[in-house]
Amino acid sequence: MKTSKYNICLPFEGKHIIFNGVTKRFFMVSNQNKEAFMQILSDPDEYTDSYGPFLQRMKDEGFIVEDSIDEFVVVQQQYETLREGKVYQLMILPTYNCNVRCWYCTQHHKNIRLTTNDVQRIKNHISFYLSHHDIDGLRIMWFGGEPLLGFKQIDDISSFSKTLCEEKHLFFSCSITTNGILLTEKILRKMKELNFTFFQIAIDGIQEEHDKVKVVQGKSAYAQTLQNICLITKILPEARINLRYNYTMKNLKPDAFMDDLNRHIAPETRKHIILSLMKVWQEDELNISDDDLDRLANLASSSGYTVRVGPGFSICYVEDKHFNCVFPNGKMGKCDNIAPDECKGIIEETGEIIWEKENAFETNTVFNDSESDCIQCKYLPLCYGPCPKERDVAFENQRPLRCKYKHVDKTWTQRIIYYCKGYIKND
């Protein structure tokens, strides 16, 4: 037997957490016993007689493995399993326009939207895909720009897809990423008919700061958005709401933020909301106060919200073998983080996609690059390396893959700790 190379030991509230990246299992030990536990895990065969039952549990939970097991292969198999979802995830951007202009947005908004012909081709594509693949259902992910500016197209395509899935006895649902400003009772009741089960809505600090980022003439975007979130919970009580707090060094004000939020969200409504704390990508990790972030997470949790910090442990949805993205110019891409004119896929009248260029990232993974920073990284089963778009650029330029994190240990220590905190709280 041998210790897992993906064991990670971290200080935690006066103790230590020992965490395994492959199984995502963990246990806590006192500071005085930490070294003894790590010694047992580092040379398990020496302790079989004394700690047999404990070592068996450690084996069951992945902290120790058989000598013959290549854990890198195990992680690669885990990655392939994650890519093999049985639901077709189709992201659709009905428009590239937006009713606000957030400073951190990566898009260059243009007033382009799906045409009637584009909508028909998308319907043809959905029919074609469901008929030619062994899948269990369809999830349409509405994105933008601001997708609610194209609600007519949302209604049309979603209605068609729901009926088609019902005829084929397949699962169907919709999700949407929106700033929430344009939601109305009428739209939400229609969304309920169309099986909308997930909403992601961003917030940018306290009301004063949010309204400087998302400017709406004559009213507060903050108040309107939170009012509409409350409306979602009344009309679609089973839907999940991911309220994404885009924090920076300047807007991370735990007490003021929670005071503002709780004034608008009643206690009985908070159980419907996941408060997702996500650093704005332009902000340096070292500028963020760990104490402020921790206080915010604790305040939010004690207020009744489910709290998540960071994106968690998984592959990007773009990596799913059953994922495609339709842009508002009617063309198809394998990643939503590109400009519409960079798309390489055309939807034929039959609904089939014709790719102008092979999507290399489907085969060019971190596991194909022996010189990658990721090969020996202990965080590999949590991260799986750079995103598909970054991998494409590296492989095209014949460069080895490099770590995408500026402060990798700080980033992953934080995510592991908050992951463990979530389980500890639930237990």
GUVOKE-959773 format. One record per residue (C-alpha): residue number from 1; residue in one letter; x, y negated, z negated. Coordinates in nm, 3 decimals. Each point is the difference from the previous one (the first is absolute). Layout:
NUM A X Y Z
...
END
This chain:
1 M 0.000 0.000 0.000
2 K 0.104 -0.361 0.053
3 T -0.124 -0.345 -0.088
4 S -0.207 -0.188 0.257
5 K 0.195 -0.272 0.172
6 Y -0.316 -0.212 -0.009
7 N -0.019 -0.022 -0.380
8 I 0.005 -0.360 -0.123
9 C 0.043 -0.105 -0.364
10 L -0.122 -0.348 -0.099
11 P -0.036 -0.192 -0.329
12 F -0.363 -0.056 -0.095
13 E -0.138 -0.180 -0.307
14 G 0.265 0.119 -0.242
15 K 0.015 0.349 0.154
16 H 0.103 0.151 0.333
17 I -0.207 0.135 0.288
18 I 0.139 0.291 0.200
19 F -0.171 -0.005 0.339
20 N 0.020 0.231 0.302
21 G -0.044 -0.162 0.340
22 V -0.115 0.312 0.185
23 T -0.281 0.106 -0.233
24 K -0.066 -0.346 -0.154
25 R -0.006 0.168 -0.342
26 F 0.157 -0.162 -0.306
27 F 0.044 0.038 -0.375
28 M 0.121 -0.227 -0.279
29 V 0.282 0.064 -0.245
30 S 0.139 -0.198 -0.291
31 N 0.321 -0.193 0.047
32 Q 0.188 0.229 -0.236
33 N -0.110 0.313 0.190
34 K 0.043 -0.136 0.353
35 E 0.357 0.125 0.048
36 A -0.088 0.347 -0.129
37 F -0.289 0.032 0.246
38 M 0.211 -0.121 0.291
39 Q 0.273 0.250 -0.093
40 I -0.248 0.288 0.000
41 L -0.136 -0.106 0.340
42 S 0.350 -0.042 0.143
43 D 0.103 0.361 -0.079
44 P -0.320 0.201 -0.056
45 D 0.160 0.346 0.024
46 E 0.201 -0.073 -0.315
47 Y -0.317 -0.052 -0.202
48 T -0.230 0.280 0.125
49 D 0.012 0.197 -0.325
50 S -0.058 -0.299 -0.227
51 Y -0.253 -0.196 0.206
52 G -0.166 0.255 0.231
53 P -0.362 -0.127 -0.021
54 F 0.112 -0.362 0.036
55 L 0.214 0.081 0.305
56 Q -0.288 0.189 0.160
57 R -0.215 -0.309 -0.035
58 M 0.280 -0.213 0.142
59 K 0.015 0.234 0.298
60 D -0.377 -0.012 0.050
61 E 0.012 -0.380 0.002
62 G 0.304 -0.033 0.230
63 F 0.264 -0.124 -0.245
64 I 0.208 0.311 0.066
65 V 0.000 0.214 0.315
66 E 0.143 0.327 0.124
67 D 0.360 -0.016 0.125
68 S -0.115 0.109 0.346
69 I -0.240 -0.293 0.044
70 D 0.108 -0.292 0.220
71 E -0.199 -0.288 -0.145
72 F 0.068 -0.220 0.301
73 V -0.192 0.254 0.209
74 V -0.278 0.000 -0.261
75 V -0.029 -0.379 0.027
76 Q -0.003 0.022 0.380
77 Q -0.283 0.255 -0.017
78 Q -0.184 -0.224 -0.244
79 Y 0.035 -0.287 0.246
80 E -0.137 0.208 0.288
81 T -0.295 0.110 -0.215
82 L -0.084 -0.362 -0.079
83 R -0.005 -0.075 0.374
84 E -0.243 0.283 0.076
85 G -0.322 -0.169 -0.114
86 K -0.320 0.148 0.140
87 V -0.182 -0.333 0.035
88 Y 0.057 -0.226 0.301
89 Q 0.095 -0.344 -0.134
90 L -0.071 -0.260 0.266
91 M 0.093 -0.357 -0.084
92 I -0.184 -0.260 0.207
93 L 0.075 -0.372 0.015
94 P -0.312 -0.161 0.152
95 T 0.175 -0.339 0.007
96 Y 0.344 -0.149 -0.057
97 N -0.155 -0.325 -0.120
98 C -0.040 -0.091 -0.367
99 N -0.203 -0.252 -0.199
100 V 0.298 -0.076 -0.229
101 R 0.375 -0.020 0.051
102 C 0.191 0.169 -0.285
103 W 0.367 -0.104 -0.005
104 Y 0.128 0.355 -0.055
105 C -0.197 0.160 0.286
106 T 0.216 0.168 0.264
107 Q -0.249 -0.062 0.282
108 H -0.005 -0.284 0.249
109 H -0.376 -0.037 0.023
110 K -0.152 -0.042 0.343
111 N -0.361 -0.042 0.103
112 I -0.027 0.335 0.176
113 R -0.266 0.261 -0.068
114 L -0.132 0.327 0.135
115 T -0.208 -0.034 0.315
116 T -0.315 0.198 0.081
117 N 0.211 0.220 0.227
118 D 0.255 0.054 -0.281
119 V -0.277 0.107 -0.237
120 Q -0.129 0.255 0.249
121 R 0.350 0.143 0.054
122 I 0.045 0.031 -0.377
123 K -0.327 0.194 -0.022
124 N 0.116 0.223 0.284
125 H 0.329 0.051 -0.179
126 I -0.170 0.101 -0.324
127 S -0.216 0.253 0.186
128 F 0.305 0.134 0.183
129 Y 0.215 0.029 -0.311
130 L -0.262 0.173 -0.213
131 S -0.062 0.249 0.281
132 H 0.369 0.081 0.063
133 H 0.142 0.029 -0.352
134 D -0.061 0.234 -0.289
135 I -0.090 -0.256 -0.265
136 D -0.259 -0.029 -0.275
137 G -0.107 -0.358 0.045
138 L 0.062 -0.362 0.095
139 R 0.097 -0.299 -0.212
140 I -0.005 -0.339 0.173
141 M 0.227 -0.256 -0.165
142 W -0.111 -0.353 0.089
143 F 0.284 -0.251 -0.001
144 G 0.093 -0.332 0.158
145 G 0.052 -0.298 0.011
146 E -0.318 -0.029 -0.199
147 P -0.214 0.292 0.120
148 L -0.329 -0.152 -0.118
149 L 0.037 -0.260 0.277
150 G -0.080 0.293 0.229
151 F -0.282 0.158 -0.200
152 K -0.207 0.059 0.314
153 Q 0.270 0.239 0.127
154 I 0.033 0.156 -0.346
155 D -0.373 0.073 -0.007
156 D -0.007 0.134 0.357
157 I 0.299 0.237 -0.025
158 S -0.076 0.116 -0.355
159 S -0.364 0.076 0.081
160 F 0.102 0.202 0.304
161 S 0.268 0.188 -0.195
162 K -0.224 0.083 -0.294
163 T -0.266 0.146 0.229
164 L 0.261 0.200 0.194
165 C 0.152 0.143 -0.320
166 E -0.343 0.094 -0.131
167 E -0.071 0.187 0.325
168 K 0.333 0.185 -0.030
169 H -0.041 0.058 -0.377
170 L 0.318 -0.195 -0.073
171 F 0.093 -0.229 -0.288
172 F -0.022 -0.374 0.078
173 S 0.090 -0.315 -0.192
174 C 0.126 -0.353 0.052
175 S 0.243 -0.217 -0.193
176 I 0.083 -0.367 0.044
177 T 0.283 -0.239 -0.085
178 T -0.151 -0.348 -0.028
179 N 0.047 -0.327 -0.185
180 G -0.360 0.046 -0.114
181 I -0.113 -0.355 0.075
182 L -0.246 0.090 0.279
183 L -0.179 0.283 -0.180
184 T -0.374 -0.054 -0.049
185 E -0.283 0.207 -0.143
186 K -0.127 0.072 0.353
187 I 0.344 0.117 0.119
188 L 0.054 0.214 -0.311
189 R -0.336 0.173 0.037
190 K 0.095 0.083 0.358
191 M 0.340 0.124 -0.121
192 K -0.179 0.233 -0.241
193 E -0.190 0.151 0.294
194 L 0.332 0.041 0.183
195 N 0.172 0.196 -0.282
196 F 0.248 -0.266 -0.112
197 T 0.174 0.157 -0.298
198 F 0.311 -0.216 -0.053
199 F 0.073 -0.373 -0.005
200 Q 0.344 -0.158 -0.030
201 I -0.013 -0.367 -0.091
202 A 0.300 -0.219 -0.082
203 I 0.027 -0.260 -0.273
204 D 0.284 -0.251 -0.037
205 G 0.022 -0.096 -0.364
206 I -0.225 -0.228 -0.204
207 Q -0.284 -0.184 0.172
208 E 0.201 -0.317 0.065
209 E 0.287 0.191 0.166
210 H -0.225 0.238 0.194
211 D -0.189 -0.293 0.149
212 K 0.326 -0.152 0.124
213 V 0.087 0.321 0.184
214 K -0.349 0.072 0.134
215 V -0.151 -0.335 0.088
216 V -0.372 -0.026 0.072
217 Q -0.151 -0.341 0.065
218 G -0.253 -0.111 -0.259
219 K 0.021 0.295 -0.242
220 S 0.231 0.219 -0.202
221 A 0.115 0.310 0.187
222 Y 0.085 0.153 -0.339
223 A -0.349 -0.043 -0.146
224 Q -0.164 0.118 0.323
225 T 0.218 0.310 0.021
226 L -0.058 0.107 -0.361
227 Q -0.372 -0.067 0.032
228 N -0.003 0.230 0.302
229 I 0.198 0.268 -0.185
230 C -0.273 0.003 -0.265
231 L -0.254 0.031 0.281
232 I 0.185 0.305 0.140
233 T -0.028 0.178 -0.335
234 K -0.377 -0.059 -0.007
235 I -0.077 0.104 0.359
236 L 0.267 0.270 0.045
237 P 0.062 0.121 -0.359
238 E 0.182 0.313 0.119
239 A 0.251 -0.194 0.212
240 R 0.355 -0.047 -0.123
241 I 0.129 -0.356 -0.012
242 N 0.373 -0.058 0.012
243 L 0.059 -0.355 -0.120
244 R 0.354 -0.063 0.113
245 Y 0.181 -0.266 -0.202
246 N 0.279 -0.132 0.224
247 Y 0.237 -0.126 -0.266
248 T 0.310 -0.216 0.022
249 M 0.235 -0.150 -0.254
250 K -0.212 -0.319 -0.002
251 N -0.352 0.144 -0.017
252 L 0.064 0.281 -0.252
253 K -0.179 -0.154 -0.301
254 P -0.152 0.292 -0.192
255 D -0.220 -0.179 -0.254
256 A -0.130 -0.272 0.232
257 F -0.061 0.251 0.279
258 M -0.200 0.238 -0.219
259 D -0.199 -0.286 -0.154
260 D -0.101 -0.120 0.347
261 L -0.078 0.350 0.125
262 N -0.205 0.101 -0.303
263 R -0.209 -0.316 0.020
264 H -0.127 0.120 0.338
265 I -0.006 0.377 -0.050
266 A -0.233 0.132 -0.270
267 P 0.119 0.292 -0.219
268 E -0.248 0.246 0.153
269 T 0.127 -0.091 0.350
270 R 0.371 0.054 -0.079
271 K -0.027 0.380 -0.001
272 H -0.057 -0.015 0.377
273 I 0.324 -0.190 0.064
274 I 0.357 0.118 0.044
275 L 0.230 -0.294 -0.070
276 S 0.301 0.070 0.221
277 L 0.307 -0.208 -0.089
278 M 0.209 -0.042 0.314
279 K 0.303 -0.223 0.039
280 V -0.011 -0.224 0.308
281 W 0.258 0.152 0.232
282 Q 0.196 -0.325 0.039
283 E 0.063 -0.027 -0.375
284 D 0.325 0.140 -0.144
285 E -0.059 0.272 -0.259
286 L 0.253 -0.159 -0.238
287 N -0.206 -0.319 -0.020
288 I -0.290 0.184 -0.163
289 S -0.030 0.009 -0.377
290 D -0.049 0.361 -0.116
291 D -0.155 -0.131 -0.322
292 D -0.258 -0.205 0.191
293 L -0.087 0.291 0.227
294 D -0.032 0.235 -0.296
295 R -0.217 -0.246 -0.190
296 L -0.226 -0.045 0.301
297 A -0.041 0.376 0.042
298 N -0.082 0.042 -0.370
299 L -0.246 -0.290 -0.005
300 A -0.176 0.129 0.311
301 S -0.019 0.353 -0.137
302 S -0.140 -0.115 -0.333
303 S -0.257 -0.213 0.190
304 G -0.140 0.312 0.166
305 Y 0.168 0.005 0.342
306 T 0.187 0.295 0.146
307 V 0.353 -0.130 0.057
308 R 0.257 0.103 0.258
309 V 0.344 -0.150 0.048
310 G 0.168 0.034 0.339
311 P -0.104 0.222 0.289
312 G 0.043 0.335 -0.177
313 F 0.163 0.317 0.130
314 S -0.097 0.103 0.350
315 I 0.068 -0.040 0.367
316 C -0.135 -0.294 0.195
317 Y -0.342 0.074 0.152
318 V 0.162 -0.070 0.338
319 E 0.197 0.325 -0.043
320 D -0.317 0.210 0.005
321 K -0.010 0.208 0.318
322 H -0.369 -0.088 0.034
323 F 0.042 -0.379 -0.011
324 N -0.031 -0.261 0.274
325 C -0.058 -0.374 0.006
326 V -0.212 -0.194 0.250
327 F 0.097 -0.365 0.044
328 P -0.239 -0.281 0.102
329 N 0.140 0.002 0.353
330 G -0.140 0.354 0.033
331 K 0.343 0.166 0.003
332 M 0.114 0.275 -0.235
333 G 0.299 0.016 -0.233
334 K 0.139 0.243 -0.256
335 C 0.072 -0.277 -0.252
336 D -0.209 -0.302 -0.097
337 N 0.306 -0.210 -0.087
338 I 0.078 -0.102 0.358
339 A -0.125 -0.272 0.233
340 P -0.288 0.096 0.233
341 D 0.217 -0.044 0.312
342 E 0.247 0.259 -0.138
343 C -0.259 0.280 0.014
344 K 0.093 0.294 0.222
345 G -0.331 0.184 0.016
346 I -0.285 -0.048 0.247
347 I -0.347 0.147 -0.056
348 E -0.126 0.154 0.323
349 E -0.369 -0.003 0.095
350 T -0.010 0.365 -0.111
351 G 0.115 -0.101 -0.349
352 E 0.341 0.161 0.033
353 I 0.308 -0.202 -0.104
354 I 0.273 -0.042 0.259
355 W 0.328 -0.100 -0.165
356 E 0.240 -0.214 0.203
357 K 0.281 0.104 -0.234
358 E 0.051 0.294 -0.231
359 N -0.062 -0.077 -0.366
360 A 0.344 0.100 -0.121
361 F -0.068 -0.033 -0.371
362 E -0.219 0.310 0.010
363 T 0.319 0.201 0.039
364 N 0.265 -0.247 -0.116
365 T -0.039 0.033 -0.375
366 V 0.243 -0.054 -0.285
367 F 0.057 0.376 0.002
368 N 0.153 -0.018 0.349
369 D 0.276 -0.243 -0.096
370 S 0.290 0.164 -0.183
371 E 0.163 -0.341 -0.056
372 S -0.307 -0.157 -0.157
373 D 0.021 -0.164 -0.342
374 C -0.304 0.206 -0.091
375 I 0.149 0.349 0.031
376 Q 0.161 0.000 -0.345
377 C -0.239 -0.246 -0.164
378 K -0.179 0.121 -0.313
379 Y -0.306 -0.205 0.099
380 L -0.048 0.176 0.336
381 P -0.316 0.196 -0.098
382 L -0.159 -0.325 -0.121
383 C 0.099 -0.221 0.291
384 Y 0.073 0.208 0.313
385 G 0.223 -0.273 0.137
386 P -0.052 -0.306 0.221
387 C -0.334 -0.055 0.170
388 P -0.059 0.140 0.350
389 K 0.052 -0.337 0.166
390 E 0.338 -0.050 -0.172
391 R 0.100 0.356 0.091
392 D -0.084 -0.060 0.365
393 V 0.226 -0.306 0.012
394 A 0.286 0.185 -0.171
395 F -0.020 0.305 0.227
396 E -0.030 -0.211 0.316
397 N 0.315 -0.187 -0.099
398 Q 0.175 0.321 -0.109
399 R 0.042 -0.126 -0.355
400 P -0.033 0.218 -0.311
401 L -0.299 -0.068 -0.221
402 R 0.071 -0.231 -0.292
403 C -0.193 -0.045 -0.324
404 K -0.283 -0.249 0.040
405 Y 0.015 -0.113 -0.363
406 K 0.220 -0.285 -0.111
407 H -0.009 0.118 -0.363
408 V -0.084 0.367 0.031
409 D 0.045 0.109 -0.364
410 K -0.203 -0.291 -0.138
411 T -0.277 0.060 0.253
412 W -0.038 0.372 -0.064
413 T 0.052 -0.019 -0.376
414 Q -0.292 -0.241 -0.015
415 R -0.224 0.216 0.218
416 I 0.078 0.320 -0.191
417 I -0.061 -0.164 -0.336
418 Y -0.337 -0.142 0.105
419 Y -0.098 0.333 0.155
420 C 0.073 0.173 -0.329
421 K -0.177 -0.272 -0.198
422 G -0.314 0.061 0.204
423 Y -0.003 0.369 -0.091
424 I 0.079 -0.069 -0.364
425 K -0.289 -0.248 -0.021
426 N -0.245 0.246 0.160
427 D 0.107 0.276 -0.237
END
